[in-house]
Amino acid sequence: MTRMQSDQPVPIDRQTFDVGANPGRRKVLALVIASTLLPPLARAASSVATGTAGERFMALSLFATGRSKLDPQIGAKLLAALRESDASFAGVADSLAADAASGKYPDVEGLESTIRGTPKHAALLALVSAWYTGTVSVKGKPQFITLGEALMYQPIADGSHIPGNCAGATNSWADLPYPALDAIPRF
């Protein structure tokens, strides 16, 4: 049986398309356009999810350290290292952030005493340790994140320098501050 094609226009709602073997130029074009847009859309969606996780992590960090301000760039690096060190950290940290935001605990000590002996306790200690030391243990090896911004050095920042950082010009540590003992007069 052969079909005759007519030169008469057919309304679009009555047209039929056979897309079995040959999808047609428009569908191929739509796929090509969509394929160029999918990676940026996927990255944007993942950055939104990361952004909210990062915000929760920073809010938890402020609560856990008792600080009014922490560097979000360092926070992002610490969060990435803590996630790398423990696959369950992200979920436990989200739960801790919800606990901290609930208003049940006036400070981190109240939260800590409640969660002692649970996986949340280990995550809270890892978070506080990371902020204070500037390092995170990943697969048994310390991963250095920051030195100058580590919270444990802030109390001495006004009168001393961080161990390992030179306090003066190159080789200033080699200059003797006092004359040698044999140059001191004897009485």
ROSE-4610 file (N, C-alpha, C; in Angstrom, 1 decimal, always signed):
// ROSE-4610
residu = [M/M/M/T/T/T/R/R/R/M/M/M/Q/Q/Q/S/S/S/D/D/D/Q/Q/Q/P/P/P/V/V/V/P/P/P/I/I/I/D/D/D/R/R/R/Q/Q/Q/T/T/T/F/F/F/D/D/D/V/V/V/G/G/G/A/A/A/N/N/N/P/P/P/G/G/G/R/R/R/R/R/R/K/K/K/V/V/V/L/L/L/A/A/A/L/L/L/V/V/V/I/I/I/A/A/A/S/S/S/T/T/T/L/L/L/L/L/L/P/P/P/P/P/P/L/L/L/A/A/A/R/R/R/A/A/A/A/A/A/S/S/S/S/S/S/V/V/V/A/A/A/T/T/T/G/G/G/T/T/T/A/A/A/G/G/G/E/E/E/R/R/R/F/F/F/M/M/M/A/A/A/L/L/L/S/S/S/L/L/L/F/F/F/A/A/A/T/T/T/G/G/G/R/R/R/S/S/S/K/K/K/L/L/L/D/D/D/P/P/P/Q/Q/Q/I/I/I/G/G/G/A/A/A/K/K/K/L/L/L/L/L/L/A/A/A/A/A/A/L/L/L/R/R/R/E/E/E/S/S/S/D/D/D/A/A/A/S/S/S/F/F/F/A/A/A/G/G/G/V/V/V/A/A/A/D/D/D/S/S/S/L/L/L/A/A/A/A/A/A/D/D/D/A/A/A/A/A/A/S/S/S/G/G/G/K/K/K/Y/Y/Y/P/P/P/D/D/D/V/V/V/E/E/E/G/G/G/L/L/L/E/E/E/S/S/S/T/T/T/I/I/I/R/R/R/G/G/G/T/T/T/P/P/P/K/K/K/H/H/H/A/A/A/A/A/A/L/L/L/L/L/L/A/A/A/L/L/L/V/V/V/S/S/S/A/A/A/W/W/W/Y/Y/Y/T/T/T/G/G/G/T/T/T/V/V/V/S/S/S/V/V/V/K/K/K/G/G/G/K/K/K/P/P/P/Q/Q/Q/F/F/F/I/I/I/T/T/T/L/L/L/G/G/G/E/E/E/A/A/A/L/L/L/M/M/M/Y/Y/Y/Q/Q/Q/P/P/P/I/I/I/A/A/A/D/D/D/G/G/G/S/S/S/H/H/H/I/I/I/P/P/P/G/G/G/N/N/N/C/C/C/A/A/A/G/G/G/A/A/A/T/T/T/N/N/N/S/S/S/W/W/W/A/A/A/D/D/D/L/L/L/P/P/P/Y/Y/Y/P/P/P/A/A/A/L/L/L/D/D/D/A/A/A/I/I/I/P/P/P/R/R/R/F/F/F]
num = [1/1/1/2/2/2/3/3/3/4/4/4/5/5/5/6/6/6/7/7/7/8/8/8/9/9/9/10/10/10/11/11/11/12/12/12/13/13/13/14/14/14/15/15/15/16/16/16/17/17/17/18/18/18/19/19/19/20/20/20/21/21/21/22/22/22/23/23/23/24/24/24/25/25/25/26/26/26/27/27/27/28/28/28/29/29/29/30/30/30/31/31/31/32/32/32/33/33/33/34/34/34/35/35/35/36/36/36/37/37/37/38/38/38/39/39/39/40/40/40/41/41/41/42/42/42/43/43/43/44/44/44/45/45/45/46/46/46/47/47/47/48/48/48/49/49/49/50/50/50/51/51/51/52/52/52/53/53/53/54/54/54/55/55/55/56/56/56/57/57/57/58/58/58/59/59/59/60/60/60/61/61/61/62/62/62/63/63/63/64/64/64/65/65/65/66/66/66/67/67/67/68/68/68/69/69/69/70/70/70/71/71/71/72/72/72/73/73/73/74/74/74/75/75/75/76/76/76/77/77/77/78/78/78/79/79/79/80/80/80/81/81/81/82/82/82/83/83/83/84/84/84/85/85/85/86/86/86/87/87/87/88/88/88/89/89/89/90/90/90/91/91/91/92/92/92/93/93/93/94/94/94/95/95/95/96/96/96/97/97/97/98/98/98/99/99/99/100/100/100/101/101/101/102/102/102/103/103/103/104/104/104/105/105/105/106/106/106/107/107/107/108/108/108/109/109/109/110/110/110/111/111/111/112/112/112/113/113/113/114/114/114/115/115/115/116/116/116/117/117/117/118/118/118/119/119/119/120/120/120/121/121/121/122/122/122/123/123/123/124/124/124/125/125/125/126/126/126/127/127/127/128/128/128/129/129/129/130/130/130/131/131/131/132/132/132/133/133/133/134/134/134/135/135/135/136/136/136/137/137/137/138/138/138/139/139/139/140/140/140/141/141/141/142/142/142/143/143/143/144/144/144/145/145/145/146/146/146/147/147/147/148/148/148/149/149/149/150/150/150/151/151/151/152/152/152/153/153/153/154/154/154/155/155/155/156/156/156/157/157/157/158/158/158/159/159/159/160/160/160/161/161/161/162/162/162/163/163/163/164/164/164/165/165/165/166/166/166/167/167/167/168/168/168/169/169/169/170/170/170/171/171/171/172/172/172/173/173/173/174/174/174/175/175/175/176/176/176/177/177/177/178/178/178/179/179/179/180/180/180/181/181/181/182/182/182/183/183/183/184/184/184/185/185/185/186/186/186/187/187/187]
x = [+0.8/+0.0/+0.9/+0.7/+1.5/+0.6/+1.3/+0.6/+0.9/-0.1/+0.1/+0.4/+1.4/+1.6/+0.8/+0.3/-0.5/+0.2/+0.0/+0.6/-0.2/-1.3/-2.2/-1.5/-1.5/-0.9/-1.8/-1.1/-1.7/-1.5/-2.6/-2.4/-1.5/-0.7/+0.3/-0.2/-1.4/-1.9/-2.3/-2.4/-2.7/-1.5/-0.4/+0.8/+1.4/+1.9/+2.6/+4.0/+4.8/+6.3/+6.8/+7.5/+8.1/+9.6/+9.8/+11.1/+11.8/+11.4/+12.0/+13.5/+13.8/+15.2/+15.9/+15.2/+15.7/+15.1/+15.7/+15.0/+14.8/+15.4/+15.2/+16.2/+16.4/+17.4/+17.0/+15.8/+15.4/+15.8/+15.5/+15.8/+17.3/+18.0/+19.5/+20.0/+19.5/+19.9/+19.6/+18.4/+18.0/+19.0/+19.3/+20.3/+21.7/+22.1/+23.4/+23.4/+22.4/+22.3/+22.2/+21.4/+21.2/+22.5/+23.2/+24.5/+25.5/+25.5/+26.4/+26.0/+24.7/+24.2/+24.2/+24.2/+24.1/+25.3/+26.6/+27.7/+27.6/+27.4/+27.3/+26.1/+25.0/+23.9/+24.2/+24.8/+25.2/+26.2/+27.2/+28.1/+27.4/+26.4/+25.7/+24.9/+24.2/+23.4/+24.3/+25.5/+26.4/+26.9/+27.2/+27.7/+26.7/+25.4/+24.4/+24.3/+24.4/+24.4/+25.6/+26.8/+28.0/+27.9/+27.3/+27.2/+26.4/+25.3/+24.5/+25.2/+25.9/+26.7/+27.8/+28.4/+29.4/+28.9/+27.7/+27.1/+26.8/+26.3/+26.0/+27.3/+28.3/+29.6/+30.1/+30.0/+30.5/+29.7/+28.4/+27.6/+27.9/+28.1/+28.6/+29.9/+30.8/+32.2/+32.2/+31.3/+31.2/+30.7/+29.7/+29.2/+30.2/+30.9/+31.8/+33.1/+33.5/+34.7/+34.4/+33.2/+32.8/+33.3/+33.7/+34.2/+33.0/+33.2/+32.1/+32.4/+33.7/+34.0/+35.1/+34.9/+36.0/+36.1/+37.2/+37.5/+36.8/+35.8/+35.1/+35.9/+37.0/+37.9/+38.6/+39.1/+39.7/+38.7/+37.5/+36.4/+36.1/+36.1/+35.9/+37.0/+38.2/+39.3/+39.3/+38.9/+38.8/+37.7/+36.6/+35.4/+35.8/+36.5/+36.9/+37.9/+38.8/+39.8/+39.1/+38.1/+37.4/+36.5/+35.9/+35.2/+36.1/+37.3/+38.2/+38.7/+38.8/+39.3/+38.3/+37.0/+35.9/+34.7/+34.4/+33.2/+31.9/+31.8/+30.5/+30.5/+31.6/+31.6/+30.5/+30.3/+29.3/+27.9/+27.5/+26.2/+26.1/+27.2/+27.3/+27.4/+28.1/+28.3/+26.9/+26.2/+24.8/+23.9/+24.0/+23.2/+23.7/+25.0/+25.5/+25.1/+25.1/+24.7/+23.2/+22.4/+21.0/+20.8/+21.6/+21.6/+22.0/+23.1/+23.5/+22.5/+21.9/+20.9/+19.5/+19.3/+18.1/+17.8/+18.8/+18.7/+18.6/+18.7/+18.7/+20.0/+21.1/+22.4/+22.9/+23.2/+23.6/+25.1/+25.9/+27.2/+27.7/+28.9/+29.4/+29.6/+29.9/+30.1/+28.8/+27.7/+26.4/+26.1/+26.4/+26.2/+27.2/+28.4/+29.5/+29.1/+28.6/+28.2/+27.1/+26.2/+25.0/+25.4/+26.4/+26.7/+27.9/+28.5/+29.6/+29.4/+30.3/+30.2/+29.5/+29.1/+28.5/+29.4/+29.1/+29.9/+29.9/+28.8/+28.8/+29.9/+30.3/+31.3/+32.7/+33.0/+34.3/+34.3/+33.2/+33.1/+33.3/+32.7/+32.8/+34.3/+34.9/+36.3/+37.2/+36.9/+37.7/+37.6/+36.4/+36.1/+36.9/+36.7/+37.4/+38.9/+39.4/+40.9/+41.3/+40.6/+41.0/+41.1/+40.1/+40.2/+41.4/+41.6/+42.7/+44.1/+44.3/+45.6/+45.9/+44.8/+45.0/+45.4/+45.2/+45.5/+44.4/+44.3/+43.4/+44.1/+43.9/+44.6/+43.7/+44.4/+43.7/+44.5/+43.9/+44.5/+45.8/+45.7/+46.8/+48.0/+47.8/+48.9/+48.2/+48.9/+48.4/+48.4/+47.2/+47.1/+47.1/+48.1/+48.2/+47.2/+46.5/+45.5/+45.9/+46.2/+46.7/+47.6/+48.4/+49.3/+48.9/+49.0/+48.8/+47.4/+46.4/+45.0/+44.6/+45.5/+45.1/+44.7/+43.6/+43.1/+44.0/+44.8/+45.7/+46.8/+47.1/+48.1/+47.6/+46.3/+45.7/+46.0/+46.0/+46.3/+47.7/+48.7/+50.0/+50.4/+49.4/+49.7/+50.2/+49.8/+50.2/+51.6/+52.2/+53.5/+54.5/+54.2/+55.1/+54.9/+55.6/+55.4/+55.1/+54.6/+54.2/+55.5/+55.6/+56.8/+57.0/+58.2/+58.5/+58.5/+58.0/+58.0/+59.1/+59.9/+61.0/+60.4/+60.9/+60.4/+61.1/+62.1/+62.8/+63.3/+64.3/+64.9/+65.6/+65.9/+66.6/+67.8/+67.9/+69.1/+69.1/+68.1/+68.1/+68.2/+67.8/+67.9/+69.4/+70.3/+71.7/+72.5/+72.0/+72.7/+72.6/+73.7/+73.7/+73.2/+72.2/+71.7/+72.6/+73.5/+74.4/+75.8/+76.8/+78.1/+78.5/+79.5/+79.9/+80.4/+80.3/+80.6/+82.1/+83.0/+84.4/+84.6/+83.7/+83.9/+83.4/+82.7/+82.2/+83.3/+83.5/+84.6/+84.4/+85.5/+85.4/+85.7/+85.1/+85.4/+86.1]
y = [-1.1/+0.0/+1.2/+2.1/+3.3/+4.5/+5.4/+6.6/+7.7/+8.5/+9.6/+10.9/+11.6/+12.9/+14.0/+14.8/+15.9/+17.2/+18.1/+19.4/+20.3/+19.8/+20.6/+20.7/+21.9/+22.1/+21.3/+20.7/+20.0/+20.7/+21.0/+21.7/+20.9/+21.7/+21.1/+20.1/+20.3/+19.3/+18.0/+17.9/+16.7/+16.0/+16.7/+16.1/+15.0/+14.0/+12.9/+12.9/+12.5/+12.4/+11.1/+10.5/+9.2/+9.5/+9.3/+9.5/+8.3/+7.2/+5.9/+5.9/+5.9/+5.8/+7.1/+8.1/+9.4/+10.5/+11.0/+11.9/+13.3/+13.6/+14.9/+15.9/+16.9/+17.9/+18.7/+19.1/+19.9/+19.2/+17.9/+17.2/+17.0/+16.8/+16.7/+18.1/+19.2/+20.5/+20.8/+20.4/+20.6/+19.8/+18.6/+17.8/+18.5/+19.0/+19.7/+20.9/+21.7/+22.9/+22.5/+21.6/+21.1/+20.6/+19.8/+19.2/+20.3/+21.4/+22.5/+23.2/+23.2/+23.9/+23.0/+21.7/+20.8/+20.9/+20.9/+21.0/+22.3/+23.5/+24.7/+24.6/+24.0/+23.9/+23.0/+21.9/+20.9/+21.5/+22.3/+23.0/+24.0/+24.7/+25.7/+25.1/+24.0/+23.3/+22.7/+22.2/+21.7/+22.8/+24.0/+25.1/+25.6/+25.6/+26.0/+25.1/+23.8/+22.8/+23.0/+23.2/+23.4/+24.7/+25.7/+27.0/+26.9/+26.2/+26.0/+25.2/+24.1/+23.3/+24.2/+25.0/+25.9/+26.9/+27.4/+28.4/+27.7/+26.5/+25.7/+25.4/+25.1/+24.8/+26.1/+27.2/+28.5/+28.8/+28.7/+29.0/+28.1/+26.8/+25.8/+26.2/+26.6/+27.0/+28.2/+29.2/+30.4/+30.0/+29.1/+28.6/+27.8/+26.9/+26.0/+26.7/+27.7/+28.4/+29.6/+30.1/+31.2/+32.5/+32.5/+33.7/+34.4/+35.7/+36.5/+36.5/+36.2/+36.3/+35.3/+34.5/+33.6/+33.8/+33.5/+33.6/+32.5/+32.9/+31.9/+31.1/+31.7/+30.9/+29.8/+30.1/+29.1/+28.1/+28.5/+27.6/+26.6/+27.1/+26.2/+25.2/+25.6/+24.6/+23.6/+24.1/+23.2/+22.2/+22.7/+21.8/+20.7/+21.1/+20.1/+19.1/+19.5/+18.6/+17.7/+18.2/+17.4/+16.4/+16.7/+15.8/+14.7/+15.1/+14.1/+13.2/+13.7/+12.8/+11.8/+12.2/+11.3/+11.5/+10.4/+10.5/+10.8/+10.5/+10.8/+12.2/+13.0/+14.3/+15.2/+15.3/+16.3/+16.1/+14.9/+14.6/+14.9/+14.5/+14.8/+16.2/+17.0/+18.4/+19.1/+18.7/+19.2/+19.0/+17.8/+17.6/+18.4/+18.6/+19.5/+20.9/+21.4/+22.7/+22.9/+21.9/+22.0/+22.1/+21.3/+21.3/+22.7/+23.2/+24.6/+25.7/+25.5/+26.6/+26.4/+25.3/+25.0/+26.0/+26.5/+27.4/+26.7/+25.4/+24.6/+24.7/+25.1/+25.1/+26.6/+27.1/+28.5/+28.6/+27.6/+27.6/+26.2/+26.2/+24.9/+23.9/+24.3/+23.4/+22.6/+23.3/+22.7/+21.6/+21.9/+21.0/+19.8/+20.1/+19.1/+18.1/+18.5/+17.6/+16.7/+17.2/+16.4/+15.3/+15.6/+14.7/+13.8/+13.9/+13.2/+11.7/+11.0/+9.5/+9.2/+10.1/+9.9/+10.3/+9.9/+10.3/+11.8/+12.5/+14.0/+14.6/+13.9/+14.5/+14.5/+13.4/+13.3/+14.4/+14.6/+15.6/+17.0/+17.3/+18.6/+18.8/+17.8/+18.0/+18.2/+17.5/+17.6/+19.0/+19.5/+20.9/+21.9/+21.9/+22.8/+22.7/+21.5/+21.3/+21.9/+21.7/+22.2/+23.7/+24.4/+25.9/+26.3/+25.6/+26.1/+25.8/+24.6/+24.3/+24.6/+24.8/+25.1/+23.8/+22.6/+21.4/+20.4/+19.4/+18.3/+17.1/+16.0/+14.7/+14.0/+13.8/+13.1/+11.9/+10.7/+9.4/+9.3/+9.8/+9.6/+10.6/+11.5/+12.6/+13.9/+14.8/+16.2/+17.0/+17.6/+18.4/+19.9/+20.6/+22.0/+22.9/+23.7/+24.6/+26.0/+26.4/+27.8/+27.8/+28.7/+28.9/+30.3/+31.3/+32.6/+32.9/+32.2/+32.4/+31.3/+30.4/+29.4/+30.1/+29.7/+30.4/+30.4/+29.3/+29.2/+30.3/+30.9/+31.9/+33.3/+33.5/+34.9/+35.5/+34.8/+35.4/+36.0/+35.5/+36.0/+37.0/+37.2/+38.0/+39.4/+40.0/+41.4/+41.5/+40.4/+40.5/+39.5/+38.6/+37.5/+37.2/+36.2/+35.7/+34.2/+33.8/+32.4/+31.5/+30.5/+29.6/+29.2/+29.2/+28.8/+30.0/+31.1/+32.4/+33.2/+33.8/+34.7/+36.0/+36.5/+37.7/+38.9/+38.8/+39.9/+39.6/+40.4/+40.2/+38.8/+38.5/+37.2/+37.1/+36.0/+35.6/+36.5/+37.2/+38.1/+37.2/+36.0/+35.1/+34.8/+35.0/+34.6/+35.7/+37.0/+38.0/+37.9/+37.9/+37.8/+39.1/+39.0/+40.2/+40.9/+40.1/+40.5/+40.2/+40.9/+40.6/+39.2/+38.6/+37.2/+37.3/+36.3/+36.3/+36.6/+36.3/+36.6/+38.1/+38.8/+40.3/+41.1/+40.4/+41.1/+41.3/+42.5/+42.7/+41.9/+41.5/+40.7/+41.6/+41.4/+42.2/+41.5]
z = [+0.0/+0.0/+0.0/-0.9/-1.0/-0.6/+0.0/+0.5/-0.5/-0.7/-1.6/-0.7/-1.1/-0.4/-1.1/-0.3/-0.8/-0.6/-1.5/-1.4/-0.5/+0.0/+0.9/+2.3/+2.9/+4.2/+5.2/+6.2/+7.3/+8.6/+9.3/+10.6/+11.5/+12.3/+13.1/+14.1/+14.6/+15.6/+14.9/+13.6/+12.9/+12.3/+12.4/+11.7/+12.6/+12.0/+12.7/+12.3/+13.3/+13.0/+13.3/+12.4/+12.7/+13.2/+14.5/+15.1/+15.4/+14.8/+15.1/+14.8/+13.5/+13.1/+12.9/+12.4/+12.1/+13.0/+14.0/+14.9/+14.2/+13.2/+12.6/+13.0/+12.2/+12.4/+13.7/+13.9/+15.1/+16.4/+16.5/+17.7/+17.9/+16.8/+17.0/+17.4/+16.8/+17.2/+18.6/+19.1/+20.5/+21.4/+21.0/+21.9/+21.9/+20.8/+20.8/+21.7/+21.6/+22.4/+23.9/+24.2/+25.6/+26.1/+25.3/+25.8/+26.2/+25.5/+25.9/+27.2/+27.5/+28.7/+29.9/+29.8/+30.9/+31.9/+31.4/+32.4/+33.3/+32.7/+33.5/+34.5/+34.0/+34.9/+36.1/+35.8/+36.8/+37.8/+37.3/+38.2/+39.1/+38.5/+39.3/+40.4/+40.0/+41.0/+42.2/+41.8/+42.9/+43.7/+43.1/+43.9/+44.8/+44.5/+45.4/+46.6/+46.3/+47.4/+48.3/+47.7/+48.4/+49.2/+48.6/+49.3/+50.6/+50.5/+51.7/+52.7/+52.3/+53.2/+53.8/+53.0/+53.5/+54.5/+54.3/+55.2/+56.5/+56.5/+57.7/+58.5/+57.7/+58.4/+59.0/+58.4/+59.0/+60.2/+60.1/+61.3/+62.5/+62.2/+63.2/+63.8/+62.9/+63.3/+64.2/+63.9/+64.8/+66.2/+66.2/+67.4/+68.2/+67.5/+68.2/+68.7/+68.0/+68.4/+69.3/+69.4/+70.2/+69.5/+68.3/+67.6/+66.9/+66.7/+66.0/+64.5/+64.1/+62.7/+62.4/+61.3/+60.9/+59.3/+58.8/+57.4/+56.6/+55.7/+55.0/+54.0/+53.4/+52.5/+53.3/+54.5/+55.3/+55.7/+56.0/+56.3/+55.2/+54.0/+52.8/+52.7/+52.9/+52.8/+54.0/+55.2/+56.3/+56.1/+55.6/+55.3/+54.3/+53.2/+52.2/+52.8/+53.6/+54.2/+55.2/+56.0/+57.0/+56.3/+55.2/+54.4/+53.8/+53.4/+52.8/+53.9/+55.1/+56.2/+56.7/+56.6/+57.1/+56.2/+55.5/+54.6/+55.2/+56.5/+57.2/+57.8/+57.7/+58.4/+57.9/+56.6/+56.1/+56.7/+56.8/+57.4/+58.9/+59.6/+61.0/+61.3/+60.5/+60.6/+60.4/+59.4/+59.2/+60.4/+61.0/+62.2/+63.4/+63.5/+64.6/+64.3/+63.1/+62.8/+63.1/+62.9/+63.3/+64.8/+65.5/+66.9/+67.5/+66.9/+67.3/+67.0/+65.9/+65.5/+66.2/+66.9/+67.6/+68.7/+69.3/+70.4/+71.8/+71.8/+73.0/+73.8/+73.2/+73.8/+73.9/+75.0/+75.1/+74.6/+74.6/+74.1/+73.7/+73.2/+72.7/+73.8/+75.0/+76.1/+76.4/+76.4/+76.6/+75.5/+74.3/+73.2/+73.3/+73.7/+73.8/+74.9/+76.0/+77.1/+76.7/+75.9/+75.4/+74.5/+73.6/+72.5/+72.8/+74.0/+74.4/+74.2/+73.6/+73.4/+72.1/+71.3/+70.0/+68.8/+67.6/+66.5/+66.3/+66.8/+66.7/+67.5/+68.6/+69.5/+68.8/+68.1/+67.4/+66.3/+65.6/+64.5/+65.1/+66.2/+66.8/+67.3/+67.9/+68.3/+67.0/+66.0/+64.7/+64.2/+64.2/+63.7/+64.5/+65.8/+66.7/+66.5/+66.5/+66.3/+65.0/+64.0/+62.6/+62.7/+63.3/+63.4/+64.2/+65.3/+66.2/+65.7/+65.1/+64.7/+63.2/+62.4/+61.0/+60.2/+60.8/+60.1/+60.3/+59.4/+59.4/+59.1/+59.9/+59.6/+58.5/+57.3/+56.2/+55.9/+56.1/+55.9/+56.7/+57.9/+58.9/+58.7/+57.8/+57.6/+57.8/+58.5/+58.6/+57.3/+57.0/+55.9/+56.4/+55.9/+56.4/+55.6/+56.3/+55.7/+56.0/+57.2/+57.5/+58.7/+58.7/+59.9/+60.6/+59.8/+60.4/+60.9/+60.3/+60.7/+61.7/+62.1/+63.1/+64.4/+65.0/+66.2/+67.4/+67.5/+68.7/+68.7/+67.6/+67.6/+67.8/+67.8/+68.0/+69.3/+70.4/+71.7/+71.8/+71.0/+71.1/+70.0/+69.1/+67.9/+68.2/+69.3/+69.6/+70.1/+70.6/+71.3/+70.9/+70.1/+69.7/+68.2/+67.8/+66.4/+66.4/+65.4/+65.3/+65.2/+65.9/+65.8/+64.4/+63.9/+62.6/+61.6/+62.0/+61.2/+61.7/+60.8/+61.2/+61.7/+62.8/+63.4/+62.9/+62.1/+61.6/+60.2/+59.8/+58.4/+58.3/+57.1/+56.9/+57.7/+58.4/+59.3/+60.6/+60.9/+62.1/+63.3/+63.3/+64.4/+64.7/+63.7/+63.9/+64.6/+64.6/+65.3/+66.8/+67.5/+68.9/+69.5/+70.4/+71.0/+72.0/+72.6/+73.6/+73.3/+73.8/+73.5/+74.1/+73.5/+74.0/+75.4/+76.2/+77.6/+77.8/+76.9/+77.2/+77.0/+76.3/+76.2/+77.3/+78.3/+79.4/+80.5/+81.0/+82.0/+83.2/+83.8/+85.1/+86.2/+87.3/+88.5/+89.6]
